[in-house]
């Protein structure tokens, strides 16, 4: 039997939806909605199943994104993307790894729904302007203008990460060791002077409601977290969203996902995802594809 095109391209479709939404749970809902629509189509009349399915998922993701944009205005504290456990193989595709990084998805959150869809489809998946236009219901000329604005917006805000995976891994390991042992000076040494910490508790877990700036304050906050849970506090190195990262367990239960931006051998950004609803996909690696 010939494999159903939806099944064959599922990893790609999930990646499109996830990059547009920053939420694996919402991406899965979008795929379910898209599957139901695909099941009603006369597939013998579809010339390019991959392009057709990407358009379908894009439209459903746009609808979901517009709804989420309103609900996220009421989100308690800082909103961060839902982290995904990934295999080290994802990092082999440098562009894919960068596009699904917590840092990039956080930047994409500052785009409007249409701008985000155009950026993802053009810059990440390299779709022709004509296909994007058909997916979002605008002219190819309009898509070109939207793509240019979105590129400029992202370029002005994205972290300039130009370190090898081995260097990133070494810095992440140093950070996790300092966090696990609660050594304040070690934390200070591994972070840049202007480091920023952003935490997401979603009102369901303790977390700073606004970004914390500066190495001294960030180090004290992190060290205090360890001291409060010293007896049952453990850190583990993992791969999240295509990069070396960490997880924190308290009493054997996953409490926090840690993603770091590394520049010049130091941590410049610390992302702590503590919302328990966003920590449900860290046991099985996600299948991502372009």
Secondary structure, DSSP 8 states (H G I E B T S, - for coil): ----HHHHTHHHHHHHHHHHHS-HHHHHHHHHHHHHHHHTS-GGG-S-HHHHHHHHHHHHHHHHHHHHHHHGGG-SS-------B--GGGGGSHHHHHHTSHHHHHHHTTS-HHHHHHHIIIIIT---HHHHHHHHTS-HHHHHHHHHHHHHHHHHHS------HHHHHHHHHHHHHHHHHT-HHHHHHHEEEEEEEEEE-TTTS---SS-EESHHHHHHHHHHHHHHTGGGEEEEEEEETTEEEEEEEETTEEEEEEEEEEETTEEEEEEEE--GGG-SSSSS------
